Amino acid sequence: MGESDLNMQRNERIGWVDLLRVLSCFMVVFAHCCDPFVAQFDQDRASFLTGVFAGSLVRSSVPLFVMMTGVLLLPVQTGMTDFYRKRIGRIIVPLIFWSIALPLLFFAYLNYIEPSSTNPALPGDGYTSRATLVKLYTFIFNFNFDTTPLWYLYMLGGLYLILPILSAWLSHASKRDIRTFLWIWGGTLLLPYVRMFALMLGYAGNYGHMGLFGECDWNLYGTFYYVSGFIGYLVLAYYLVHYPPMWSWRKTVCITLPLFVMGYLITALGYIMAQKYYPGNYAYLEVIWYFTGINVFLMTYAVFVVVRKLDLKPSRWMAWVASLTFGIYLCHFVFVHIAYDCFAVFGSLPYIVRLVGMACVAFVVSGILVWAMKRWTVTRRLVV
C-alpha cells in the first residue's frame, strides 16, 4: 500500500476516528468522576454502588485511546529517529508542564479556595507546602495522585518506543500470523484472574513474591511479559482496520452486544464481590478494573467494532472537539474534583445525576481551557 493510498484511507475514516476520540475522552472524564463515589465504600453504600456500576460502564476508555494510536500511527511511515523525535518529543513538554501545574492547582484550590473539601477520594495529608514541593520534582520517577491521568503518558512513551519495531513486523505478517499473536495476547488477559485463583488454591508465591511463570523479586519478566499489556490493543486496532469483520448490522449487534454486556457484568459485579471479600485491599479491587483484563477487552472490542462500522461523514464540529481531546485528558483531573465539591451542595440530587453533571462540567470547562491555550502560540504545544 502506497503512502497516498494510506492517507486516503485515513481521510475516509476520519468520521469514526473523531467520534471514537471524543467518546473515549469523555469516558475517561466520566470514569474519574466516579472515583469520589466509589471511595465511599460502606460509609455510603448507595454512593459506592452508583460509582461502581457507572464507572464499570466506561472502563474501555483507555484501551480505546490506545487503539486510536494503532489506527493513526500503524504502519509507521518514517525512520525510528524521526518517529521518536516527533512522537516522544510531543509528549515530553506536556508531561513536564502538567506534572508541575496540576499539583500547584490542587494546592491552591485545597488551601485557599476550598480547604474544607469533603471529597473522599482526595488524600487527607497530601497538600501541605512541603508535600507539594516534593511532587514538583519527583514526577521524573512517576506520577502522583494529583497527576493520576498522566500515567498514560509514561505508558504511551513506552508504546512509541516499540511502535517502529512492531510496525516492521506487521508490514510483513500475514493475517494468520497476526491472529496467532492476538490469541496469545488474549490468553494474557486472563493472567490477573489466574493469580487470584492461584492464591485461593494456596499459592504463596516465590519467596513472598506473588508473580507467576518465572516472576520473582529478581526477575519481573515472566513467560508472557513480552506479549502482554497494551501492545495487544495496538495490534488489535491494526488487525480490525485492515481485516474488518464483514458482518451485517444485525450480526454485528448480535455479537457485540452480548460481549459488551458480559464484560460489563463481570466488571461491575466482580468489583462489588472483590470489595466484599477483600475490603480495603485496593490491589485486588483494581484487578477487576484492569484495562488489560479479559472483561474490559470484551467491552473495548464491542465498542470499537460498532463505531468502526458506522458510516460517518467527516464533521467539522466533531473534528474540532476531537482536536481538544488530548488537552482535555491532560488537564481535566483537577476540574473533576472541583466539580465534585460544586455538586455536593445539591445533596438532594440522585447520585447518578450529580455524577453525569460533574462529567459534563469538567469536560466542558477543560475544553474551554484547552481551546484558549491553543489560541496562544506559547501554550499551544502544551495541549496538542
N, C-alpha and C positions, 0 to 999 in steps of 0.2 A: 504493500500500500504506500503510495507516494505521499509526501508531506501535504500537497494541495488537497488530495483526497481526504486525508486525516482532518485538515482544517474544515473542509466542507462538512464532514460528518459531525464535527463538534458544533458547528453553527446550527446544523439541523436539530441537534438535541438540546439546544440551549434552553428551550422552554421548560423541559422537565428537569434539567440540571438546576436552573434557577429556583424552581419550585422546591426541589429537594433541599437546596441550601437554606432557603428561608424556613422551611418546615423543620429541618434539623436544628437550626439556631434557636428557633422559638422553643423547641422541645428541651434544649439544654437549659434555657432560662426557666422554663416551667419546672424542670427537674430540681433545680436549685431552690426554687420557691417552695418545694415540698419539704425540704430539709428541716425547717423550724417546726413543722407539724409532726414529722416523723420523730424528731428529737424529744417529743413529749412522752413517748412510750406509755408506761402505765399511769403516769400522772394525769393524762387526759387521753383516755382510750379512743374517743371519737376522733380527736385530732390526729392521733397516731394512725388509725385505720384510714382516714381520709388521705393522709400523706403517702401511705404505702400503696393504696390502690391507684391513686393518681400518679405517683412517681413511677410505679412499675409500668404504667402505660407508655412512658416516653423513654425507656431505657435504651432504645435503639438509636437515640440521638447521636451519640459519639461514633458508633460504628458507621452510621450513615455519612458522617463527616469524613471518616477515613475512606469510605468507598468513593466519595466525591474526589478525593485526592487521586485514587486509582483511575477514575474516569478521565480526569483532566490532564494527568501527567504521564500516563502509560499509553504507548511506549515513549520513553524519554528520547527526545529528538536532538539533544546536544551531547557534548562530551561531559565526562564526570566533573572536571574542574569548573566548566561553565555552569553546569547544573547546580553544583554545590554553592558556587558564588551567588547565583541568583536566588535559589530557594532557601538555603540556610541563612544567607545574608538578609533575606526578607523577614525572618522571624527573630533574629537576634536583637535588633533595635527595639521592636515592640516588647520583647520579653524583658529586656533591661528596664525600659521605661515603666511598664505596668507593674513590675516586681517592686518598684520603688513607689509609684503613685498610689497603688491600692492600699498598702499599709498606712500611708500618710492620710489617705481619705478616711479609712476606718478609724484611725487615731483621732482625727479632727471631729468626726461625727460622734464617736462614743465618749469623747471627753468634753466637747464644747457645745454640741448641738443636742444630743440625746443621751446623756450619761446614765439615765435611768432605764435604758432599754431592757425589756424583759424577754428578748429573743433567746430561746433555749438552745439554739444552735451555736451561739457565739461562745468562745472560750471565756471563762469568767475573769481570768487574770492576765490576759494577753495584750492589754492596751495601755500599759504604762509607757513612759518615755523610753526607758531602757529596753523594754521588750520590743518596742517598735524600731529602735535603733538597730538592734540585732537583726531584725528581719530585713533591714535595708542592705545588708551586705551578705547574709547567709543564703540569699537566693542563688548564689553561684553554685551551691550544692544541691538545692532542691526548693520546691515551692513550700509555702506555709498556708495556714488557714485562710488568711486574707487574700492570697493569690491562688486559691484552690483550682480555678479553671485553667491556670497556666500549666498545670501538669501536662496538658495536652500538647503544649509547645515543646516540652522536653521530649515527649514521646514522638512527636511529629518530626523533630530533628533526626531521631534515630531512623525513622522510616525513609526520610530523604537520603540518608547515608546508604541505605541498601537499595533504593529505587533503581539507580542505573544498572546495578548488577542483576536485579530481578528482571528489569526490562530486557536485558540481553537474552536471558533465558526464555522469557515469554515470546519474544520475537521469533524464536525458532522452535518452540514447543508445540506439539500437536494438541488437538482438543482433548485427546485421551490422556496425554501427559498432564495437562492442567487439571483435569478431573481427578486423576490419581492423587495429585498433590492436595486438592481440596478435600478429598476423602480422608487423607491422613490428617490434615489440619482439623477437619470436623471431629476426628477422634480426640484431639487435644482439648476440644471444648467440654469434654466430659471429665477431664482431669480434676477440676476443683471438687466434683462430687465423689470421684474415686478416693480423693484424700479424706473426705469426711467419712466415707464408708469404711475405709481402712482403719480410721480411728475407732469406729464403732466395733470393729472386729478385734480390737485390742492392739493395733499397731502403735507402737510407742516411738516410732522414728528411729533415726540412726544417731546415737549419742545425743538424743533430745531434739534433733533437727527433724521436722515433720515433712521434709521433701520426699519425693518419690523417684524411683528409677535412676538411682545414681546420685541424686542430690544429697548434699551433706554440708557441714559447716565449711569445708574447704573446697567444695565444688557446687556452684549454683546451676551448672549447665547439665541438666539431666538428659535422658534419651530424646525427649520431644521438644527440647528448648529451641532448637533451630527451625522448627516447623510450626511453632505455636505463636500465639499473640495476634496483634493487629495486622501482621503481614498477610494473614489469610484473607482479610477483608479487601486488601488491595488486589490480590489475585482473583477473588470472587467478583469484584467490580469489573475487572478486565474481561473475565470469562462471560459475565452476563451481558456486557455490551457487545462483544464480538460474536457470542453464540447465544443470543436471547432466546428464551423459551417461545416456541411458535404455538402458543395457546390462544384459543378464543377467549373472549372476555368471560364467558360462562365458566370455562375450565380454569381460568386464572383465579377467579373469585372462589371457586370450589376448592382450589388447592391452597391459596394464600390465606384465606380467612380462617380455616381451621388451624393452620400453622401459627398465625398470629395469636389466636385465642389460646391455643395450647401453651405457647411461650409466655403469654401474659399471666395465665393462671398459675403456672409453675413459679413465675417471678413473684407475684403478689402473695399467693398462699404460702409459698416457700419462705418468704421473708417473715411472714407472721408466725409460722411454725418455728423458724430459727430463733426468733425473738422470745418465743415461749420456752424453748428448751435450752437456749444459751443467752439468758437475759444479761444485758450489759456487755456481751462479748462481740464487739464490732467486727472482729476478724471473721467470725462465722456468719454474721449478718451480711457482710459485704460479698461473701461467696455467692449468694443468691443474686446479687445485683452486678456481678462481674460482667463487663462488656464482652468478654471473651468466654462466656458460658453458653451452653447449648440453648438455653431458654431465650436469652437475648438475641442469639443468632436467628432463631426461628422468627422473631418479630422483625428483625432487621431485613432478612431475606424477603419477607412478605411485603413490607413497605416499599423496598427498592423495586421489586418486580412490578408492583402495581403502578408506582409513579413512573417508572421507565416505560410502561406500556401506554401511558396517557399520550394522546396526540395533541400536544400543546404547541401553539404557535408562539414565537418569541414575543414577549411583552415588555415594553419599555419600563413600565411601572415595576413589574416583578424583577427585571434586571437591575433596576435602581436599588430596590430593597436588598436584593442578593449581594450587591456590591458593598453593603453596610455590614453584612453578617460577621465578617472576621473581626471588625472593630467592636461590634456588639458583644461577641463572645469574650473579647479581652476585658471589657470594662463593666459588664452587667452585674458582677457579683456584689459589689457594694450597693448598687441600687436595689437588688433583691432584698437585702436586709433592711435598708431604709424603708422600702415598701411594706415590709412586714410590720414595722412599728407604725406606719401610717394607717394601715388597715386594721391594726389592733384596736383602734378607737371605735371601730364598728363591730364590737364584740357580739352583737345580736345577729350578724350575718352568718349564714351557714359557712362552715369551713371551706367547702369547695368553691363558694362564691368569692371568698377572700383570696383563696389561692389563685384562681383564674384572674382576678383583678390585679393581684400582685404581679403575675407574669406579664400581663398586658402593659401595665405601667412601667415595669422595669425594662421591657423590650422597647417600648416607645421612647422612654427617656434616654436609654442607651443609644438608640438610633439617632436621636436628635443630637446628642453629644458627638457621635461619630460623624454625622453629616457636617457639623460645624468644624470639626477638626480636619475633615477632608478639604474644606474650602481654603485652608491656610497651608501654604507650602511647607512651613516649618513643622507642623503637626501631622501632615498628611501621611507621612511614612510610618507613623505610629499606629495607624488603624487600617492600612491596606496591605 
